[in-house]
Amino acid sequence: MPQIRRTQIVASYVVSLVVVISLLVLWVVYVVQARARINELAGRVGVTVGNLHWAVLIVGCALAIFLIVELTSQLANTFAERRYSRKQEEFISNVTHEMKSPLAAIKLHAQTLERDDITPEELARSVGFILQQADRMSGLVDDVLESSRLVARKKHLALEPVRLDSFFQSYFEEVRPRLSHQGLDFVSRIGTAASVLATEDALRRLMDNLIENAARFSRAGGEVRSTVTVAEGRAVIEVEDDGVGIPKTELGKIFDRFYQVAHAGEDRRKGTGLGLSIVSGLVREMGGSVRAFSQEERPGTRFRIELPIVGEAT
């Protein structure tokens, strides 16, 4: 069934509003004109309250106000549902696009493997590419499942102390060649050996999403920076890039599920709109907070995660 157009919804609301206001005006006029009769009838049935017509008038006005508030609330809910539905449609489109790309690559390299004259070098390259694209699809599926888990708020993480220096030394070594392959430099600094309540899988997932987000909106030759420090008794993890940045007007929305930054260029993969919402959900489960900042003095975006420390800060 086709969706009702925005103008039709607004027109229906305006008509309903006019009807309610018109009835309110008629009600006020009638009560004022018939106040003597109303008070007389009240006296006949034994109601001794003087000027009963004022009470009748107030009840009618309160009912009209209630109807206006309810109509406005229904209008707001309708628009919110339409926006969410539109985001879901965009999400399905983006997921389909994200899946088609690796599937096409896998098919192409699988066809290469069928050749009789394939060389060992081509064989190794095609197998490696197939595995790479399969991992990409697996990550996409994992993001969808993780987002659904966070929305349902079921099966919470089994948190345990994780040493940040040990985890990030290993993680940064994995990330560096990945970004180098995309033509980006990676600069990292670990300034603490503190522990936080988390899981390594959750830390890896939220960092992967932040790093992927930074890489997606950075140009070749750019730089991605990440630091792990302690400030005011809390662990601070930052990921910063010098890419296209995020308009300040959108900073408050980027952690919403399915949300896509409006200015994302067509030459960049749009993603699914789940990454930053997953980051926000995981950080929240770890008892922390995450914020995004637009760079004042240069292009780019900085994400700052703060997590409570287990034991003494080091």
One Martini backbone bead per residue (centre of mass of N, CA, C, O) as a GRO file, in nm:
protein
  314
    1MET     BB    1   0.094   0.037   0.026
    2PRO     BB    2   0.093   0.352  -0.018
    3GLN     BB    3   0.212   0.626   0.103
    4ILE     BB    4   0.134   0.897   0.261
    5ARG     BB    5   0.158   1.207   0.210
    6ARG     BB    6   0.265   1.480   0.370
    7THR     BB    7   0.040   1.677   0.278
    8GLN     BB    8  -0.197   1.497   0.372
    9ILE     BB    9  -0.128   1.492   0.670
   10VAL     BB   10  -0.132   1.797   0.719
   11ALA     BB   11  -0.420   1.846   0.616
   12SER     BB   12  -0.560   1.664   0.824
   13TYR     BB   13  -0.462   1.819   1.071
   14VAL     BB   14  -0.579   2.098   1.003
   15VAL     BB   15  -0.874   2.012   0.987
   16SER     BB   16  -0.892   1.902   1.277
   17LEU     BB   17  -0.810   2.166   1.414
   18VAL     BB   18  -1.041   2.341   1.308
   19VAL     BB   19  -1.270   2.174   1.429
   20VAL     BB   20  -1.190   2.201   1.727
   21ILE     BB   21  -1.186   2.512   1.741
   22SER     BB   22  -1.475   2.553   1.650
   23LEU     BB   23  -1.605   2.395   1.884
   24LEU     BB   24  -1.485   2.573   2.105
   25VAL     BB   25  -1.621   2.837   2.022
   26LEU     BB   26  -1.912   2.733   2.037
   27TRP     BB   27  -1.897   2.654   2.334
   28VAL     BB   28  -1.840   2.934   2.451
   29VAL     BB   29  -2.085   3.079   2.335
   30TYR     BB   30  -2.302   2.899   2.460
   31VAL     BB   31  -2.228   2.925   2.761
   32VAL     BB   32  -2.250   3.233   2.781
   33GLN     BB   33  -2.551   3.250   2.680
   34ALA     BB   34  -2.642   2.992   2.894
   35ARG     BB   35  -2.570   3.050   3.197
   36ALA     BB   36  -2.844   3.088   3.331
   37ARG     BB   37  -2.963   2.808   3.257
   38ILE     BB   38  -2.743   2.637   3.387
   39ASN     BB   39  -2.780   2.743   3.681
   40GLU     BB   40  -3.079   2.669   3.700
   41LEU     BB   41  -3.050   2.360   3.653
   42ALA     BB   42  -2.861   2.315   3.892
   43GLY     BB   43  -3.066   2.402   4.110
   44ARG     BB   44  -3.288   2.181   4.046
   45VAL     BB   45  -3.069   1.932   4.115
   46GLY     BB   46  -2.897   2.053   4.378
   47VAL     BB   47  -2.677   2.249   4.278
   48THR     BB   48  -2.484   2.497   4.474
   49VAL     BB   49  -2.296   2.599   4.270
   50GLY     BB   50  -2.171   2.880   4.164
   51ASN     BB   51  -2.119   2.935   3.849
   52LEU     BB   52  -2.125   2.661   3.668
   53HIS     BB   53  -2.044   2.758   3.380
   54TRP     BB   54  -1.738   2.765   3.433
   55ALA     BB   55  -1.695   2.461   3.463
   56VAL     BB   56  -1.807   2.386   3.185
   57LEU     BB   57  -1.604   2.556   3.024
   58ILE     BB   58  -1.341   2.423   3.126
   59VAL     BB   59  -1.399   2.135   3.034
   60GLY     BB   60  -1.419   2.200   2.732
   61CYS     BB   61  -1.133   2.322   2.703
   62ALA     BB   62  -0.974   2.076   2.803
   63LEU     BB   63  -1.071   1.885   2.580
   64ALA     BB   64  -0.961   2.049   2.343
   65ILE     BB   65  -0.665   2.046   2.429
   66PHE     BB   66  -0.633   1.742   2.428
   67LEU     BB   67  -0.694   1.705   2.124
   68ILE     BB   68  -0.461   1.881   2.020
   69VAL     BB   69  -0.230   1.720   2.151
   70GLU     BB   70  -0.302   1.449   2.020
   71LEU     BB   71  -0.276   1.537   1.725
   72THR     BB   72   0.021   1.630   1.746
   73SER     BB   73   0.135   1.359   1.840
   74GLN     BB   74   0.044   1.197   1.591
   75LEU     BB   75   0.207   1.360   1.388
   76ALA     BB   76   0.487   1.308   1.509
   77ASN     BB   77   0.472   0.995   1.494
   78THR     BB   78   0.433   0.972   1.191
   79PHE     BB   79   0.701   1.110   1.108
   80ALA     BB   80   0.886   0.918   1.267
   81GLU     BB   81   0.801   0.658   1.118
   82ARG     BB   82   0.881   0.757   0.835
   83ARG     BB   83   1.179   0.803   0.894
   84TYR     BB   84   1.241   0.512   0.987
   85SER     BB   85   1.147   0.375   0.728
   86ARG     BB   86   1.349   0.518   0.543
   87LYS     BB   87   1.603   0.412   0.686
   88GLN     BB   88   1.543   0.113   0.636
   89GLU     BB   89   1.548   0.129   0.329
   90GLU     BB   90   1.840   0.233   0.313
   91PHE     BB   91   1.965  -0.006   0.459
   92ILE     BB   92   1.886  -0.225   0.258
   93SER     BB   93   2.029  -0.094   0.020
   94ASN     BB   94   2.314  -0.089   0.147
   95VAL     BB   95   2.343  -0.389   0.208
   96THR     BB   96   2.308  -0.484  -0.080
   97HIS     BB   97   2.553  -0.332  -0.188
   98GLU     BB   98   2.764  -0.456   0.010
   99MET     BB   99   2.711  -0.754  -0.092
  100LYS     BB  100   2.757  -0.735  -0.402
  101SER     BB  101   3.055  -0.668  -0.417
  102PRO     BB  102   3.184  -0.931  -0.290
  103LEU     BB  103   3.029  -1.133  -0.466
  104ALA     BB  104   3.150  -1.044  -0.735
  105ALA     BB  105   3.445  -1.098  -0.655
  106ILE     BB  106   3.417  -1.396  -0.587
  107LYS     BB  107   3.316  -1.488  -0.862
  108LEU     BB  108   3.560  -1.394  -1.028
  109HIS     BB  109   3.776  -1.568  -0.869
  110ALA     BB  110   3.637  -1.839  -0.910
  111GLN     BB  111   3.668  -1.836  -1.218
  112THR     BB  112   3.976  -1.835  -1.210
  113LEU     BB  113   4.003  -2.120  -1.069
  114GLU     BB  114   3.885  -2.277  -1.331
  115ARG     BB  115   4.134  -2.255  -1.467
  116ASP     BB  116   4.392  -2.442  -1.622
  117ASP     BB  117   4.625  -2.189  -1.644
  118ILE     BB  118   4.682  -2.138  -1.359
  119THR     BB  119   4.880  -1.984  -1.141
  120PRO     BB  120   5.012  -1.978  -0.831
  121GLU     BB  121   4.977  -1.670  -0.798
  122GLU     BB  122   4.678  -1.655  -0.879
  123LEU     BB  123   4.574  -1.852  -0.673
  124ALA     BB  124   4.661  -1.698  -0.417
  125ARG     BB  125   4.517  -1.430  -0.484
  126SER     BB  126   4.224  -1.540  -0.509
  127VAL     BB  127   4.201  -1.671  -0.232
  128GLY     BB  128   4.262  -1.417  -0.068
  129PHE     BB  129   4.025  -1.249  -0.180
  130ILE     BB  130   3.796  -1.432  -0.094
  131LEU     BB  131   3.858  -1.418   0.211
  132GLN     BB  132   3.832  -1.113   0.238
  133GLN     BB  133   3.530  -1.092   0.141
  134ALA     BB  134   3.417  -1.288   0.348
  135ASP     BB  135   3.494  -1.112   0.592
  136ARG     BB  136   3.325  -0.870   0.509
  137MET     BB  137   3.050  -1.018   0.523
  138SER     BB  138   3.075  -1.111   0.815
  139GLY     BB  139   3.089  -0.825   0.937
  140LEU     BB  140   2.811  -0.736   0.841
  141VAL     BB  141   2.646  -0.951   0.989
  142ASP     BB  142   2.752  -0.883   1.273
  143ASP     BB  143   2.637  -0.595   1.281
  144VAL     BB  144   2.341  -0.670   1.259
  145LEU     BB  145   2.331  -0.851   1.513
  146GLU     BB  146   2.442  -0.643   1.717
  147SER     BB  147   2.225  -0.429   1.676
  148SER     BB  148   1.987  -0.610   1.760
  149ARG     BB  149   2.088  -0.666   2.048
  150LEU     BB  150   2.095  -0.369   2.147
  151VAL     BB  151   1.796  -0.308   2.098
  152ALA     BB  152   1.688  -0.555   2.279
  153ARG     BB  153   1.861  -0.589   2.542
  154LYS     BB  154   2.020  -0.864   2.515
  155LYS     BB  155   2.272  -1.029   2.608
  156HIS     BB  156   2.496  -0.931   2.782
  157LEU     BB  157   2.795  -0.857   2.857
  158ALA     BB  158   3.090  -1.028   2.977
  159LEU     BB  159   3.257  -0.865   3.191
  160GLU     BB  160   3.615  -0.780   3.201
  161PRO     BB  161   3.931  -0.734   3.258
  162VAL     BB  162   4.120  -0.503   3.043
  163ARG     BB  163   4.422  -0.440   2.907
  164LEU     BB  164   4.509  -0.180   2.712
  165ASP     BB  165   4.804  -0.226   2.621
  166SER     BB  166   4.777  -0.517   2.519
  167PHE     BB  167   4.549  -0.479   2.320
  168PHE     BB  168   4.659  -0.225   2.147
  169GLN     BB  169   4.922  -0.338   2.046
  170SER     BB  170   4.787  -0.557   1.873
  171TYR     BB  171   4.575  -0.388   1.719
  172PHE     BB  172   4.760  -0.175   1.580
  173GLU     BB  173   4.920  -0.387   1.413
  174GLU     BB  174   4.668  -0.464   1.242
  175VAL     BB  175   4.580  -0.179   1.129
  176ARG     BB  176   4.818  -0.054   0.976
  177PRO     BB  177   4.813  -0.229   0.706
  178ARG     BB  178   4.519  -0.166   0.634
  179LEU     BB  179   4.562   0.144   0.591
  180SER     BB  180   4.798   0.129   0.395
  181HIS     BB  181   4.630  -0.010   0.168
  182GLN     BB  182   4.447   0.277   0.162
  183GLY     BB  183   4.661   0.524   0.186
  184LEU     BB  184   4.717   0.536   0.507
  185ASP     BB  185   4.813   0.674   0.794
  186PHE     BB  186   4.935   0.553   1.123
  187VAL     BB  187   4.883   0.692   1.452
  188SER     BB  188   5.009   0.592   1.779
  189ARG     BB  189   4.916   0.590   2.144
  190ILE     BB  190   5.029   0.453   2.463
  191GLY     BB  191   4.956   0.587   2.812
  192THR     BB  192   4.852   0.301   2.942
  193ALA     BB  193   4.785   0.017   3.196
  194ALA     BB  194   4.500   0.004   3.222
  195SER     BB  195   4.177  -0.113   3.324
  196VAL     BB  196   3.872  -0.251   3.188
  197LEU     BB  197   3.536  -0.312   3.149
  198ALA     BB  198   3.525  -0.583   2.916
  199THR     BB  199   3.580  -0.692   2.579
  200GLU     BB  200   3.769  -0.771   2.316
  201ASP     BB  201   3.546  -0.786   2.104
  202ALA     BB  202   3.416  -0.510   2.167
  203LEU     BB  203   3.667  -0.335   2.124
  204ARG     BB  204   3.715  -0.424   1.834
  205ARG     BB  205   3.444  -0.336   1.714
  206LEU     BB  206   3.450  -0.032   1.787
  207MET     BB  207   3.724   0.024   1.648
  208ASP     BB  208   3.657  -0.070   1.365
  209ASN     BB  209   3.432   0.142   1.321
  210LEU     BB  210   3.609   0.395   1.362
  211ILE     BB  211   3.828   0.331   1.152
  212GLU     BB  212   3.637   0.295   0.912
  213ASN     BB  213   3.519   0.578   0.925
  214ALA     BB  214   3.786   0.730   0.884
  215ALA     BB  215   3.862   0.595   0.610
  216ARG     BB  216   3.609   0.663   0.437
  217PHE     BB  217   3.661   1.000   0.491
  218SER     BB  218   3.941   0.964   0.359
  219ARG     BB  219   4.216   1.046   0.189
  220ALA     BB  220   4.465   0.982   0.012
  221GLY     BB  221   4.735   1.048   0.240
  222GLY     BB  222   4.624   1.036   0.500
  223GLU     BB  223   4.531   1.048   0.860
  224VAL     BB  224   4.531   0.827   1.142
  225ARG     BB  225   4.442   0.864   1.492
  226SER     BB  226   4.547   0.702   1.812
  227THR     BB  227   4.457   0.708   2.163
  228VAL     BB  228   4.573   0.595   2.502
  229THR     BB  229   4.445   0.718   2.809
  230VAL     BB  230   4.441   0.926   3.111
  231ALA     BB  231   4.153   1.109   3.261
  232GLU     BB  232   4.019   1.167   3.551
  233GLY     BB  233   4.005   0.841   3.608
  234ARG     BB  234   3.986   0.779   3.291
  235ALA     BB  235   3.957   0.619   3.006
  236VAL     BB  236   4.103   0.729   2.684
  237ILE     BB  237   3.965   0.703   2.354
  238GLU     BB  238   4.105   0.801   2.034
  239VAL     BB  239   3.973   0.907   1.708
  240GLU     BB  240   4.143   1.054   1.421
  241ASP     BB  241   4.092   1.277   1.143
  242ASP     BB  242   4.147   1.450   0.799
  243GLY     BB  243   3.882   1.470   0.665
  244VAL     BB  244   3.562   1.591   0.588
  245GLY     BB  245   3.378   1.558   0.814
  246ILE     BB  246   3.125   1.697   1.044
  247PRO     BB  247   2.859   1.855   1.089
  248LYS     BB  248   2.751   2.009   1.373
  249THR     BB  249   2.439   1.952   1.321
  250GLU     BB  250   2.508   1.613   1.322
  251LEU     BB  251   2.647   1.513   1.589
  252GLY     BB  252   2.370   1.426   1.747
  253LYS     BB  253   2.298   1.178   1.515
  254ILE     BB  254   2.533   0.960   1.447
  255PHE     BB  255   2.425   0.737   1.677
  256ASP     BB  256   2.203   0.661   1.508
  257ARG     BB  257   2.015   0.442   1.364
  258PHE     BB  258   2.090   0.460   1.012
  259TYR     BB  259   2.266   0.698   1.008
  260GLN     BB  260   2.360   0.950   0.759
  261VAL     BB  261   2.572   1.151   0.629
  262ALA     BB  262   2.478   1.388   0.399
  263HIS     BB  263   2.782   1.460   0.264
  264ALA     BB  264   2.844   1.205   0.144
  265GLY     BB  265   3.015   1.086  -0.102
  266GLU     BB  266   2.975   0.895  -0.392
  267ASP     BB  267   3.284   0.778  -0.379
  268ARG     BB  268   3.173   0.652  -0.118
  269ARG     BB  269   3.103   0.433   0.106
  270LYS     BB  270   2.813   0.433   0.300
  271GLY     BB  271   2.707   0.196   0.430
  272THR     BB  272   2.462   0.115   0.701
  273GLY     BB  273   2.432   0.290   0.981
  274LEU     BB  274   2.562   0.107   1.240
  275GLY     BB  275   2.843   0.162   1.361
  276LEU     BB  276   2.793   0.403   1.571
  277SER     BB  277   2.563   0.263   1.726
  278ILE     BB  278   2.741   0.033   1.828
  279VAL     BB  279   2.943   0.201   1.980
  280SER     BB  280   2.740   0.327   2.177
  281GLY     BB  281   2.628   0.058   2.295
  282LEU     BB  282   2.895  -0.063   2.402
  283VAL     BB  283   2.981   0.171   2.583
  284ARG     BB  284   2.731   0.160   2.762
  285GLU     BB  285   2.782  -0.135   2.866
  286MET     BB  286   3.071  -0.025   2.994
  287GLY     BB  287   3.000   0.264   3.136
  288GLY     BB  288   3.025   0.483   2.913
  289SER     BB  289   3.139   0.731   2.670
  290VAL     BB  290   3.051   0.915   2.358
  291ARG     BB  291   3.213   1.149   2.129
  292ALA     BB  292   3.189   1.413   1.885
  293PHE     BB  293   3.424   1.612   1.683
  294SER     BB  294   3.496   1.902   1.536
  295GLN     BB  295   3.733   2.058   1.374
  296GLU     BB  296   3.862   2.378   1.399
  297GLU     BB  297   4.159   2.396   1.238
  298ARG     BB  298   4.058   2.133   1.078
  299PRO     BB  299   3.984   1.876   0.919
  300GLY     BB  300   3.760   1.653   1.070
  301THR     BB  301   3.740   1.385   1.324
  302ARG     BB  302   3.658   1.325   1.679
  303PHE     BB  303   3.675   1.047   1.896
  304ARG     BB  304   3.548   1.000   2.242
  305ILE     BB  305   3.632   0.764   2.490
  306GLU     BB  306   3.490   0.676   2.814
  307LEU     BB  307   3.623   0.470   3.084
  308PRO     BB  308   3.616   0.289   3.348
  309ILE     BB  309   3.834   0.201   3.598
  310VAL     BB  310   4.017  -0.071   3.719
  311GLY     BB  311   4.130   0.049   3.974
  312GLU     BB  312   4.426   0.178   3.923
  313ALA     BB  313   4.579   0.426   3.767
  314THR     BB  314   4.857   0.393   3.495
   0.00000   0.00000   0.00000
